[in-house]
């Protein structure tokens, strides 16, 4: 399953940071807090700001990698969460097995989740490009649900 959140749908905190995805995303969900991916305020450089990840270390392991140019194939294992965060440039994410595709822009967040493995292709438009790819894996049997 793919979920896209546009930057204009997110409200920055007073310090300019923006939560891109979290489980749960609000306290009224009644679930234990497990993880959060957030973007710091845009930097004075062309880096597009930083991406930060917080997790419950007893439940979730996170790794972050960066891609400065495409194309790249992003594979997600069953049960794993992958959050794609464009920092600089415009990027096309496309289903590797079908016609579905969507343009991502700096500030967007693209979440891949579900119980079935999947693969998407990520390519960058000409010019400077940088994307953060955050992988979240459970350390126990509890599924990693993004609760929008």
N, C-alpha and C positions, 0 to 999 in steps of 0.2 A: 504494500500500500504506500502511496506517496501523498504527502501533505505539504502544501505550500503556504507560507505566511508572507504576505507582502509587508514591506517596511512601514507603509502608511497605516497599517492596521495595528501597529504596536506603539504604546505610549512610553516615551523615555522617562526614566526616574529623574529626580532633581539633579543628579550629577551627570546626566546625559547618557547613562548606560541603558541598555535595552535587553530585557529577557527575551530570547528568541524561542526557546522551547524549554519545558520543565515538566517534571512529574512529581506531584501534581502542579498545575500552573497557578492555582489559587488555594488559599487555606480552607475554603469552604467545601472542598471536594471530599474531605474526610479520609484521605489516604495518607499514609506515611510519606514524608518527603524522601525522594530517592536521588534526583539529579536536576541540574539546571545548566543550560548553555546560555551565555549572555555575551553581548558585545559591549566593549567599552566605548566611550565617546570617540568620534573620529579624531585621529591624531593630526598634527600639523604636517606630517609627511604624507606621501602618497600610499601608505600601507593600508589605508581604509579602516584603521582602528584595530584593536585586538579582540580576539575571541577567548573567553574564559570558560572553564568548566568546573563545576562544583558537584561532588557526588557524596553519597553516603558510602564511606570506604568499606563498610561491612557488606554492602549490597551490590555496588556497581564499580566497574573498572572502566576508565575512559582513556582513550588515546586520541591525540590530535595530530594530523599531518596537514601539510600545505602543498598546493599545486600552483605553480606560477605560470603554467601554460598547458593547454590541452592538445590533443584529446587524451582523455584518461577513462578507463573503465572502472566503475565503482561497483563492487560486489558486496552484497549484504547477506550474511548468514541468517538462517531462521532464528528468530528471537532477538537478534541484534538490532539496535537502533543506530542509524547513521544520520547525522545532521550536517547538511552542506550549507556553508555560509559564504556567499560571494563577498569579497572584500574590495576588490578593484576590478573594473571591467565588467563585461556582460558575458554570460555563460549560458549555453544551451544544454539542458539535461533532457535525455531522450531514452525511452524504454528500448532496451537492446533487442527486444523480440516483437516490437510493434510500432505503430505509427505515432504513439503519444510522445509529445515533446513540449517543453515549456522554457521560456527565457527567464533567467534569474539575473537580478540586478543587485548592486551593493545595498545591503540592508535587508534583503530577503532572507528567509530561512526555508530550506527544503528538507523535510524529514522523511526518511524511509523507515518503515517499521512493518512488522507482521510476523506471522509464524511460518511463512514460506520464504525461501531464499529468493533473491532477485538481483538483477544486474541492470545498471543504467550506464549510459555513455555521457560523458561530460566534455564539452568542447568550448573553447573560448573564442570570442570575437577578436578580430585583429586589434592589436594595441596592448598596453599593459594589462596584466591579468593576475589575480591571486584569489584562491579559494581555500577556506579552511574546511577540512573534513574531520568531523568528530565522530568517533566510534564508541558506543556505550555497550558494555557486555555485563550481564548479570553474573554475580558470584554465587547465586543460589538458584533455587527453582522458580523464584518469582519472576513473571514476565516484565519486561521493560516497556511499559505503556506510556506513550505520550498522551497526556490528558489535556486536550485543547479546551 
